[in-house]
Amino acid sequence: MNIELRIKELINKINEWNYQYYNLDNPTVSDQEYDSTFKELEELEKKYPQFKDDNSPTNRIGSTIIDKFEKVKHRIPLFSLSDVFNEMELRDFDNRIKKEGIDPKYICELKIDGLSVSLSYEEGILVKAATRGDGVIGEDITNNVRTIKSIPYKLKKNINIEVRGEIFMNKDTLIKINKKREEEGLELLKNTRNAAAGSVRNLDSKITASRELDSFIYHIPNALDYNIHNHKDSLKYIKELGFNLNEKFRFANNIEEVIEYINEFGEVRESLKYDIDGVVIKLNNIDEQEQLGYTARYPKWATAYKFPPKEVITKLEDIIFTVGRTGKITPNAVLKPVFVQGSLIKRATLHNYNNIIDKDIKIGDMVSIRKAGDVIPEVIESKKERRTGEEKDFKMIDTCPICNSKLVTNEKEANHYCINYKCDARKIESIIHFASRNAMNIEGLGERIIEDFYNMGYLKSIIDIYKLKNYKKELSELEGFGEKSINNLLNSIENSKDNSLEKFLFALGIKQIGSKTAKELAYKYKDINNIINTSKEELLEIRDIGEIIANSIIDYFIDKDNIKTINKLIDYGVNTKLLNEVEVINKENMFYNKTIVITGTLSMPRDELKSILESLGAIINDSVTYKTDILIVGSNPGSKFNKAIELNKTIINEEELNKLILH
């Protein structure tokens, strides 16, 4: 028997069976025959490793462990989609296309709640899989994608092609995995989206394989190169190549049929085997797509309709209190556990005392909750009509729940504060904030690890972060902390020393100083010592810094302990200056040092626009005042538009904005 030919024969046979089972939902052999064939292949590959193929189905079980994910530059950028949230915005999208002289026909597809992936094939063989990343640079996840059985190693045609799609986890799979994790005493996976993303980005491909991920492929970025001129035909071609295709897409002759599709799946979304968070609408004609083109961030020929936040009702069983890094006391609702959009919700913030009183919330109430922005759980209202008389009035505490210090309030705020700087909760929260992504971005130093290290005595302040290298041996002996993970953590700590001033300033956790104000201060003062030595009067001259923020900055730097901490961090090599690459902004652009307000519905996601403008040196505000320089307006701008006209402010619409940004 020719061993090499036999191995190839078995590979082709099993790959075909996998395709029939996972992509066509049509198994053609018995489990016994599949298992015996698979076992024969495993034994031959083990005995004759020189003949093992990278595309062997035995690789589906995972075997590779890597140190990190390598960066990959996408040959064709992966643009994000603009979002619409209601019928009016959807019709605005349709009208913009019609204004270009196009009679639009659409393809509607379900927006799968998972992780975007780009797959590259050469001569029909999978050679690269990458995450979306920032759209230009992604991460190489090829080893992990090889474990996903619905993604073919080899296509039905020997061609070079790149396709895009979504990797996701089915709802039943999440339930099964969580049941096993609960039995093993492990933390439960929160929802299918996080589970899929975390599984794909695991450094151990065996773990990825165990998560039973699935995929749908939906896009060929250069379809015209294959003589494909409409998206419907590209989906057909994707299926012919052997990919898993979501068959629930639909051709729509007009926007009315698009709305019908959205309403139909909005009603049945919970009955689907997978989570969806909306509907993607694409212009069907690819030549017309090319005609419309792209903005700096997204295609003009496609958009994503996002389903509105879903509210559910559950019981508010108790109200407990947490202490933040600034000493702020936050009341939190303890809820009877309930699933909201795929996540099991047990707690939700109640913000502050006034919020609870204004909403007349009592312990024992039935309350409606939702995820704000589909992410953060919040209590919307109490269902007063369902009260039984056994509910208890809310009573605000007057001492810190951790250190028992007397709480204080500020007449201008609705919040209560613990002002004991030695409070354990405040210390832990300050360290968590310092290490967080938007601050010093120390990977591997998450909330749970910080709490553990604090309780073990290794971390008592932010200074101690830079002393952890002295305990390398002790830390590596802790359960769950191998030498590799400790080395990665220490490297991340070392790298954090090179952050620019605005990151460091935000990381200090000065009351009232968010990331935006930290940037403003960094751009103006360039060095932490200049901020330390500034006056309140000078601070008040800075746009958007008022009395409260100025007092907070002055009070922080008057404190000798804070100065001592900063000097100690400098001694450990932490940078406290504005780095050149951050400082260099084209000051000639019209947005530099201008206060800008955004209003109305824009095609570009609001956060992306803010990021672009801030990179140009702009200061973003929420309301129009005499300090406002420019108002950027989308459709349905509302009262801010009228206020800007009244104050004679510069007004720029989206079309003008795109020209200015692209220019």
C-alpha positions, 0 to 999 in steps of 0.5 A: 500500500502506498502510505502517502496516497492512502493518507491523501485519500483519507484526508479527502474523504473525511474533509468531504464528510465534514463538509456534508455534515457541518455545511450542508447539515446532511451526514452521509456516513454513520458515526462508526464509519467516520470514527474508524476512518478518522482513527486510521488516519491518526495512526498513519500520520503518527507512524509516518509523520513525513506524510502528514498534511497541514490540511489534515482533519486531525488538526481540527482537534488543535495542537499548536500553542503560540506565544502571541498573535503575529500582526497581519496587514490586510491586502484589502482593508476591512471597512466597518459598517455605518449603523442605523437604529430606526426606519427614518435613518434607514430611509435616509440611507436609501435616499442617499443612494437614490441621489446618486442616480441609482435605483437600489436593489438590496441584499439583506443578511442577518448580522451575526454576533461574533468575530469578523474573520478574513480567510485567504486561499492559494490554489484552493488551500487555506494559507491565512486567517486574520481578525479584522483588527483596525481594518488595516492590521489584524492578527494571524489566527490561522492555527485556531481557525483550522480547528473550526470544522465549517471552514474548509482547508481545501476549496472545491476549486483550486483558486486564489481568493480572499473571503470575509465572514463571521466566526460565532458560537451557537447558543446550545454550544454555550449552554453545554460548555457553561454546564461543564464549566460550572461542574468544574468550578470554572467561571462561566462564559458570559455570552456567545459573542465574548465566548467566540472572540475569546476562543478564537484569540486563545493562544492554545488551539486545543482550547479553541477546538474544544469550543465547537465554533461555527462560521458563516462566510458572506463577502468576497472583497474583490468579486469583480475580479471573478466576473461577479457583478452582484452580491447575490451571485457572490453568495452563490459562488461562496457556497459553490466553493464549499463555505458555510453560507447563512441561507436566510439572506434575502433579495429586496427590490426596495427599502420597503422590502428591507423593512419587512425583512428587519421586522420579520427577523426582529420578531424571531431572533430569539428562536434562532440557533445563534445570536444576531444583533441586527441586519446588514443591508448591501446594495446588490449591484457590485458595479454600483457599489464601486460607483458609490465607493467609501468614506474614510471609514465605511462603504457608502453602499452598505449599512447595519440596522441595529436592533433596539435594546431589549428590555426584560423584567426581573426582581430587584432582590437587594441594593449593595454598594461598591467603592470606586477609585475616587471614593465614589459610592455606587449603589448596585441592584442585585437582580434575580438572574435573567438573560438579556440579549445572550448575557446572564445579568445578575447586577446593574448599576443604580448610579447614585442616591438621586437616581433611585429616589427619582425612579422610586425604586424599592428593594423587592420591586419588579424592574425592567432592565436592558443593556445600554448600547447593547452592553451595560445593564441598567435599570429602566424603571420599577413596575409600581403596579406589581408591588405587593406591599412587602417592598422596602424603601431604599436607605442610603448608607452613611459609612463606607461599606469597606473601611467604615469611614464617614461618607461625605457629599458635595452640594453640587453632586448627587454622589457620596464619597469615602474620603479615606485614602487608606480604604482598601477598596479605593486602593484596589480600584486605583490600581485597576484603573492605572493598569486599564487599557485606556490608561497604562494598558498593562496586559495581564494585570486585570481586576481579579489578578490585582485583587489577588496580588493586593490580598497577598501583599504584592500590590498595595499601591500603583508604585508596587506594580513596578516592583513586581519583578522582584517577586518573579519567583514567588509569583510564578509558583502561584496556581495559574501563574506559569513562568510564561504568563509572569514574563508576559506580565512583566514585559507589559509592565516594562512597556507601560513605562513608555506611554505618553503623558496623556496616558499617565495623567489619566492613569493617576485617577485624578477626580474629574479628569477623564481621557479627553481632559488628560489629552488637553492638559498633555498637549498644552503642558507637555510635561507633568512638572509643568502641570504640577506648577500651574495655577488655577487661573491658568487652568481656567483659561483652557477650554472646557476646564471650569471651576470644579475640574481646576480645583480637582487638579490643584488639590491633587498636586498640592497633596505631598503624597501624590507628588511623592508617588509621581516622583517614585514612578519617575525613579522607576523609569515611567515617562511623564512627558508628551511623546513626539509622535503624539505631539505632532498634529497638523496645526494648520487644519481647521479643527485644531484646538476648536471646540466641536459639537456633533448632532443629528444622525450621521452615517459614520459611527459617532465614536469613530468621528470623535476619534478622527477629530480628536486626532486632529486636535479638536475638543469634543463637547456635548452641548452648544455654548458660547465656547463652541466653534463648530457644529457638525450636523447630520439628519434630524439635528434637533435643538443644538442646530437651532442653538448654533444658528442663534449663536452664529456658530460655524455649521458643517454638514456630513458631505462637507465634513467628509471632504475636509477629513479626506482632504 
